[in-house]
Amino acid sequence: MNAINKNQLSDRAKFWLEHIRKYIKDGRSVAEYTKQNSLTEKSFQRWKSAFAKAGIINSAKQNNVFQKVDIETSNDIYTIKVFFPNGIHVEWSGSVPDQKINSFLSRWM
């Protein structure tokens, strides 16, 4: 594989770049993504590395810190704990209205 020219990508480079960008948005591992798309993991990693060296992509996969969860409402008393990556955690006990929880969490997302 030759050095990648940012301004002129070959059809082959465009093919791999499209897959790598889809992978970055996807939540699966490289092994899962390549298997699902009938790609070889070795070629995928080689192209990913080349694009990162050329500054076309960020070499680190951008993962979301938060995961969406469904909350069922009930009259039960419960405890909610939220742990943030910086070590801070917040805990609610008792009956807390969903709107208050959503309002608080939306400030952090």
N, C-alpha and C positions, 0 to 999 in steps of 0.2 A: 504494500500500500504506500503510495506516495504522499507527500505532505498535502494537506487539504487547503485549497484556495477558497477563502470565505466568499469571494465574489463570483466564483464560477464552480459550481458543484456539478459533478458528473451525474448522470441518471442513477448510477449505482450508489453514489454518496447521498443523493436525495432520498433514495429508497431507505437506506439505513437511518438517515436523520429523521425521517418521518416515524419510523418504528421507535427510535430512541426517545423522541419527544412524547410519543404515546405512552411508552414505558414510564417516563418520568411522571406523567399525570396519573398513571395506574398505581394501584396499591400492591400489586404482586411483586414477587422476587424476580430476578433476572431469569432464573431457571424456569419458573412458571410461565413468564411472559414469552420466552423463546420457544418453549414447548408448545404453548397454545397457538403460536403463530408460525410454527414449523421453521424456525430459524436455528442456526447453530449458536450455542452460547459463546463459543470461542470467537467467532466472527463478530458477534454482537459486542462483546467486550472490547475487541480490537478497534472497531469503529467508534464505540463510545469513548474510548481513550483518545483516539485521534481527534474527535470533535472537541473534547475537553482541552487538549493541547492547543488546538487552533482557536480556542476561546469562543466556539460556537455554542457550546452548552456548558452549564455548570457541572463539574465532575461529581458533585454530591446530589443524590436524589432528594428532592424536596418532599418530605413527609409532613402531613398535617399533624399538629400536636394534639388536636382534639378529635374525638370520634363522636359522630352523632348517635345519640341514644334516644329511644322512645320512652316517654314517661307516662305511666298509667296513673290516673288520678284515683284516689280512694280516700276514705276517712281514716285510714290507719295512720298511726304515728310511725314515723320512720326517721332514719338518719342518712344524710347525704354527705359524702366526703369528696372534695375535689382537690387533687394534688397537682400543683403547677410545676413545670420543669425547673423553675428557680428555687424549689424547695418549700415554697409557701403552700400551706393547705388551709382550706376553709371547710368548716363542718356546720351543718344544720341539723337540729334534732327537733322532732315534733311535727306539727302540721304547718308546713310552709306553702303558701299559695304558689302555684306554678309560675304565675306572672312575675313574682318577686325573684324566683330562681332564674327565669329567662332573662330578666332585666339585668341581674348581676352578671350572669355568664356572658351576655352579649357584649359587655364592656371589655371582656378579656379575649374575645375571639376575633 
